Each structure stands twice: as structure tokens, then as C-alpha cells.
Amino acid sequence: MAVFPRPSSPRVLLADLRNFLATRQKHQFLFATISIVIPALLITGFYVDSRIDPPKPEMYFIPSWPATRSDAEIIAQQKIDQAKKDKMLAEKQAAYQRLADQLGIDTKSK
């Protein structure tokens, strides 16, 4: 006794499919198409969104100093670096203050 039926010929399969589709109404074709297209769009969207460019290598330039430099030279360089840092901080604070003024935010607290 066979568990599976005998394979049908392609001609019989096409005739069976044609008879099945002939009994369907137009709205069933519409909903079948929509039910296939929407998941296909979602899967395609996730696939496209998952493709990211590999990160570009970052280069760090680290200054090197001679081992013989004195404490006075180190302190002088630290003062120069601190002045640059303070200037950048003041510029950033001024930019935020301008933004707060444009938005009407009161930054003076009691």
C-alpha cells in the first residue's frame, strides 16, 4: 500500500490549477495579491535596511615630545591647551545661549 499518491503529469496539474482559479471571484485575487505583496515588501525593506557600510578606519595622531623637555615646557604647553579648550567651551556656550534666546528660554535662574 503506497503512502504517497502517484505523481501527476504537468498537464494535469495545470488543468487542476486552471479549474481552481476559474471558480475564484475577482476580490479573492485582489486579496491574495495584497497578502503576498505586503509581506514581500516588509521582508525587502528589512533586507535593504540591514545592509550597512563597514566602518571606516579612524586615524589617531598622537603628538610625541622629547623625553628631555623640562617641567616649564610641559606647564607652558598645558596652558596653551587649556586656553584652546576654554575658547571652544565659550564658543559652544555662546551658541547654546543664542539658541536659547531664539527659542525664548529663560536661562537666568533665581
C-alpha positions in Angstrom: 0.0 0.0 0.0 1.5 3.4 -1.1 1.7 6.2 1.3 2.0 8.9 -1.4 -0.2 9.2 -4.5 1.3 8.7 -7.9 2.9 11.9 -9.3 0.6 13.7 -11.8 1.8 15.0 -15.1 2.3 18.7 -15.5 -0.6 18.9 -17.9 -3.0 17.5 -15.2 -1.6 19.9 -12.6 -2.1 22.9 -14.9 -5.6 21.8 -15.7 -6.4 21.4 -12.0 -4.9 24.9 -11.3 -6.9 26.4 -14.1 -10.2 24.9 -12.8 -9.4 26.1 -9.3 -8.7 29.6 -10.4 -11.8 29.6 -12.6 -14.0 29.1 -9.5 -12.5 32.1 -7.7 -14.1 35.6 -7.6 -12.2 38.8 -8.5 -12.0 40.1 -5.0 -10.2 36.9 -3.9 -7.5 37.5 -6.4 -7.1 41.1 -5.2 -6.8 40.0 -1.5 -4.4 37.1 -2.5 -2.2 39.6 -4.3 -2.2 42.0 -1.4 -1.5 39.2 1.1 1.6 38.3 -1.0 2.9 41.8 -1.8 2.8 43.3 1.8 5.0 40.6 3.4 7.3 40.7 0.4 7.7 44.5 0.8 8.3 44.1 4.6 11.0 41.5 4.0 12.6 43.5 1.3 12.6 46.6 3.5 14.2 44.8 6.4 16.8 43.3 4.0 17.7 46.7 2.5 17.7 48.4 5.9 20.0 45.7 7.3 22.8 46.4 4.8 25.2 48.9 6.3 28.6 50.1 5.2 31.6 48.8 7.1 33.0 51.4 9.4 35.9 53.4 8.0 39.2 53.1 9.9 40.0 56.0 12.2 43.4 57.5 12.4 44.7 59.0 15.7 47.6 61.4 15.6 49.3 61.4 18.9 52.0 64.1 19.4 55.3 62.9 20.6 57.6 65.0 22.8 61.2 64.6 23.5 61.9 62.9 26.8 64.3 65.7 27.8 61.7 68.5 27.9 61.5 70.4 31.2 58.6 70.9 33.6 58.4 74.5 32.5 57.8 73.4 28.9 55.1 71.0 30.0 53.3 73.6 32.0 53.5 76.1 29.1 52.0 73.6 26.7 49.3 72.8 29.2 48.4 76.5 29.5 48.2 76.7 25.7 46.0 73.6 25.5 43.8 74.8 28.4 43.3 78.2 26.6 42.2 76.4 23.4 39.8 74.2 25.4 38.4 77.3 27.3 37.9 79.1 24.0 36.0 76.1 22.4 33.8 75.8 25.6 33.0 79.6 25.5 32.0 79.3 21.8 29.8 76.3 22.5 28.1 78.1 25.4 27.6 81.2 23.3 26.0 79.0 20.5 23.6 77.4 23.1 22.8 80.8 24.6 21.9 82.1 21.1 19.7 79.1 20.6 18.0 79.6 24.0 17.4 83.3 23.1 15.9 82.3 19.8 13.6 79.8 21.5 12.7 82.2 24.3 14.2 80.0 27.1 15.0 81.9 30.3 18.5 80.7 31.3 18.8 83.0 34.3 17.6 81.1 37.4 16.9 82.7 40.8 
